[in-house]
């Protein structure tokens, strides 16, 4: 894949993620389900925890998405031959970092049974 193709694919991927996050924000999961939303055993304890976990994780995803958007352009100058790979790795790490951050948030605000602290 050429450097220019990697740039456009990386930008397209991140733009798709922005659209996906926007749709999730406009249509958050209303009830606990296994289809979409932030799904961990802890987040599915009850509706209060479910809504808090989804709201918090979505806000963190938007936060990290803003920082990831310029990655393909920066990568085009720093690592032109591996721009797409670098973009995908950094974005994946950013998305995975949301899981422990959300679990820490849930630990601070809810007990093990899902009751507010």
Secondary structure, 3 states (H helix, E strand, C coil): CCHHHHHHHHHHHHHHHHHHHHHHHHCCCCCCCCCCCCCCCCCCCCHHHHHHHHHHHHHHHHHHHHHHCCHHHHHHHHCHHHHHHHHHHHHHHHHHHHHHHHHHHHHHHECCCCCEC
